């Protein structure tokens, strides 16, 4: 796959160690784009280092489990997604506005004792090698079921969509974009990230949305949070 100016044909093209950006509720998936506002000094250092190197950053959610050895460093979830830094802008007030393009998921093998202010981890891309193949599993997705659920969600929340663009979108793009835009919490986002393949991810999104719709009906039509 291509991300920015780089082409990643196999997992051999990826580094064994990544800087990691723990961010709760953030979801990055292959071939999607994630805009971020960077203002903490340790993450500014991370961006500077990425720009000087391979431009890859690992997005990982904190697990929510307490780190008894270092309470200031929350434990990480076991699966994250590598993104290539494809957009970069200095704001003039010490912040960076960046865009990450998702490349492939990884398992966190172990976090390293880093000399940098930002965290680093040894990662394993092998379980997700298929992520590098564009459109993998599109034919297995129940696209009609996904669109039916999307329409039900929009109707329940008095929202509209550009249906012409939705219908023209490639299935992989549609599934991953909807997963990133969905208003669900960290656990749901992690489940979507860890879904084995595109079909499972779409089914997981449908199930989560249907449960929320059912719960809101039982609550008298409350808006999804």
C-alpha positions in Angstrom: 0.0 0.0 0.0 1.0 3.6 -0.5 0.9 6.2 2.3 2.1 9.6 1.3 5.3 9.2 -0.6 6.1 5.8 0.9 5.1 2.3 -0.3 4.8 -0.5 2.1 4.6 -3.8 0.2 5.3 -6.2 3.1 5.8 -6.0 6.8 9.5 -6.2 6.2 9.2 -2.6 5.0 8.1 -1.6 8.6 10.3 -0.9 11.6 10.4 -3.2 14.7 10.1 -0.3 17.1 7.7 2.6 17.0 7.1 5.8 19.0 3.7 5.3 20.5 1.0 8.0 21.1 -1.5 6.8 23.8 -4.8 8.6 23.1 -8.1 7.4 24.5 -11.0 7.3 22.1 -8.8 7.8 19.0 -9.2 5.3 16.2 -6.8 5.0 13.3 -7.4 2.3 10.6 -5.5 1.3 7.5 -5.9 3.8 4.6 -7.8 6.3 6.8 -6.6 9.7 7.9 -6.6 11.1 11.4 -6.0 14.8 12.1 -4.4 15.6 15.4 -3.6 18.8 17.4 -0.2 18.3 19.1 0.6 20.6 22.0 2.3 18.6 24.8 6.1 18.9 24.6 6.7 15.1 24.7 4.5 14.6 21.7 6.1 17.6 19.9 9.4 15.8 20.4 7.8 12.7 19.0 6.7 14.5 15.9 10.2 16.0 15.4 11.7 12.6 15.8 9.3 11.0 13.3 9.9 13.8 10.7 13.6 13.2 11.0 13.2 9.4 10.6 10.6 7.1 9.0 7.6 9.3 9.7 5.7 6.4 11.4 3.9 6.7 14.7 1.9 4.1 16.6 -1.5 5.1 17.8 -2.5 3.0 20.8 -5.3 3.5 23.3 -4.5 3.4 27.1 -6.0 0.2 28.5 -7.6 1.8 31.6 -5.7 -0.7 33.8 -3.5 0.9 36.5 0.2 0.7 36.0 1.4 -0.1 39.5 5.1 0.5 38.6 4.5 4.0 37.1 1.1 5.5 37.7 1.9 8.4 35.3 2.3 6.0 32.4 -1.0 4.2 31.7 -0.8 0.6 30.5 -1.4 0.3 26.7 -3.9 -1.8 24.8 -2.4 -4.8 23.1 -3.3 -3.7 19.5 -2.6 -0.3 17.8 -2.3 1.0 14.3 0.8 2.5 12.7 0.3 5.8 10.8 2.5 7.7 8.5 2.8 11.4 9.1 1.6 12.8 5.7 0.5 16.3 6.8 2.3 18.8 9.0 1.7 22.4 9.9 3.2 24.7 12.5 0.7 27.0 14.1 3.1 29.7 15.4 2.0 29.2 19.0 4.0 26.1 19.7 1.5 23.5 18.4 1.7 21.1 15.4 -1.4 20.2 13.3 -0.7 16.9 11.7 -2.4 14.2 9.7 -1.6 10.5 10.1 -2.5 8.0 7.3 -3.2 4.5 8.6 -0.8 1.9 7.3 -1.3 -1.4 9.3 -2.2 -2.6 12.7 0.3 -4.1 15.1 0.5 -6.0 18.4 2.5 -4.4 21.2 5.2 -6.9 22.0 6.7 -4.9 24.8 7.2 -1.3 25.8 10.8 -0.2 25.9 12.6 1.8 28.5 13.1 4.9 26.4 15.6 7.7 26.8 13.1 10.0 25.0 10.3 11.9 26.7 7.8 10.0 24.4 7.1 6.3 24.8 8.4 3.6 22.4 7.4 0.0 21.9 8.6 -3.1 20.1 5.8 -4.1 17.8 4.7 -7.1 15.8 3.0 -6.5 12.4 2.8 -10.1 11.4 -0.8 -10.8 12.6 -2.1 -8.0 10.4 0.0 -8.4 7.3 -3.2 -8.5 5.2 -3.8 -4.8 6.2 -1.3 -3.9 3.5 -3.5 -5.3 0.7 -6.0 -2.7 -0.4 -9.6 -3.8 -0.5 -9.0 -7.1 1.3 -12.3 -8.8 2.2 -14.6 -6.2 0.6 -16.7 -8.9 -1.2 -17.5 -10.5 2.2 -19.0 -7.3 3.7 -22.8 -7.0 4.1 -22.8 -3.6 2.5 -26.6 -3.4 2.4 -26.9 -4.3 6.1 -24.3 -1.6 6.9 -26.2 1.1 5.0 -29.5 0.1 6.5 -28.0 0.4 10.0 -26.4 3.8 9.1 -29.7 5.1 7.8 -31.5 4.0 11.0 -28.8 5.8 13.1 -29.1 9.0 11.1 -32.9 8.9 11.2 -32.9 8.3 15.0 -30.6 11.3 15.5 -32.2 13.7 12.9 -29.0 13.6 10.8 -28.4 13.6 7.1 -25.7 12.1 4.9 -24.5 12.7 1.3 -26.0 9.4 0.1 -24.5 9.8 -3.4 -21.0 9.9 -1.9 -21.8 7.0 0.4 -23.0 4.8 -2.4 -19.9 5.6 -4.5 -17.4 5.0 -1.7 -15.4 1.8 -1.9 -16.6 -0.7 0.7 -13.3 -0.7 2.7 -13.3 3.1 2.7 -16.9 3.2 3.8 -16.5 0.7 6.7 -13.3 2.2 8.1 -14.6 5.8 7.8 -17.8 5.0 9.6 -15.9 3.2 12.3 -13.7 6.3 12.8 -16.6 8.7 12.8 -18.9 6.7 15.1 -19.5 8.4 18.5 -18.7 5.4 20.7 -16.4 5.0 23.6 -12.8 3.6 23.9 -13.9 0.0 24.4 -16.1 0.0 21.3 -13.3 1.7 19.3 -10.8 -0.9 20.5 -13.2 -3.7 19.4 -13.5 -2.2 16.0 -9.7 -1.9 15.7 -9.1 -5.5 16.7 -11.7 -7.0 14.4 -10.1 -9.8 12.5 -11.0 -8.6 9.0 -13.2 -6.1 7.2 -16.3 -8.3 7.4 -16.0 -8.7 11.1 -15.4 -5.0 11.6 -18.5 -4.1 9.7 -20.5 -6.7 11.6 -19.1 -5.3 14.9 -20.1 -1.8 13.9 -23.6 -2.9 13.0 -24.0 -4.8 16.3 -22.8 -1.9 18.4 -25.0 0.6 16.6 -28.1 -1.7 16.8 -27.5 -2.1 20.6 -27.3 1.7 21.0 -30.4 2.2 19.0 -32.3 -0.4 21.0 -31.1 1.2 24.3 -32.1 4.6 23.2 -35.5 3.4 22.2 -35.9 1.9 25.7 -34.7 5.2 27.2 -37.3 7.2 25.3 -35.2 8.2 22.3 -32.2 9.7 23.9 -29.4 10.9 21.7 -26.4 8.7 21.3 -23.4 9.9 23.3 
